[in-house]
Amino acid sequence: MLQYRLQNVTIPCIKNFELECLLRTPLITRKGYDNLTQELDDLWRVERPQVTKKVNWAASLGDRSENADYQYNKKRLREIDWRVRYLRKCLENLTVVEYRSEQEGKVFFGAWVDVENEAGKNLKFRIVGYDEIFNRKDYISIDSPMARALLKKQVDDELVVKTEAGEVVWCINSIHYEKD
């Protein structure tokens, strides 16, 4: 059996998904959870039935080895099934983090943060869960070095972010939260 070692703990590895889940914080915002739920619903109720019909139609034409429609749609069906399995496992393991008034003034999960480094470079982003960062340049994962360094800091606090490129000092200009 394949095993992975994480901080002096041996974990038997059954599937890569399980290891991936252990390595990231299972948090998500309400909006992110709703988006993933909507994606799962669309894939399962809309797109998968359409692709299944195309596969059945293409298979009825005969020789599947030279049938591009059959091959493409069969591949697309596998992609949909993989994503559906991933979303189902993911959604059952995630914890939705709601905004609370006690968070005001400090950086916690879900915060929009505006920071500036010594060179004058400004960044503005929201700290969210891993599954929310894709296709968004203004979101960073709670597991990123920047997010970890920012947690529990206040406006005008300085922080040092350690990355592969070295250490960079950042100053927090503003913090705010979306109140759903």
Steps between C-alpha positions, in 0.01 A plus 500: 500500500626846411550733797576869540677662791378840619655659809587169666159348422479207261188505283401200290414632155197346334441775244674823405180691578517402866860620530413822320216561748735443796742761367254787472273676742139387436338845526279683253289815492123476462521644147771249405296210637194613307709529179638146538153365576363674190784361287430147627130538428564634146746224419276222630158621384579691180837430340538128579161401349579701184840336457354155572249550218783599263701191598199273441430664164865473390518136615194416292685606184722194509881490503603684816874489436477761222206694639625837625163593655499180702861535615472869592172464686615186680805696619278790605275259692804371694600858581149580624489184713839580651391855586169378647683250724747769606225753580294249698796398716615856533161643601449242772838583657486882481401729786315819405638802686250782549590860582486594868522852641788394730720476188485875432838671517709184465583270211315169505356263242286686245667839549576739216848634569695786338876472557807692384865393498816706551531560125153658490326208330132475601296180505134455583355152546259285699609207716288199407509120481702305246200413281408868455827637361474366147412753227535785752816710511376692805458192725777320689485170686494492878794259466722747310805653674349849468167398659673315783715806576195729494278307740408694817683814385347851507518813283852654499659175623811387314553139412778297343401254231746217444497358149742310277620834362585627850338714767284802417362752750139610447284757679121466535314806366140383543284204602132450427250215478205423274197487724258252340 
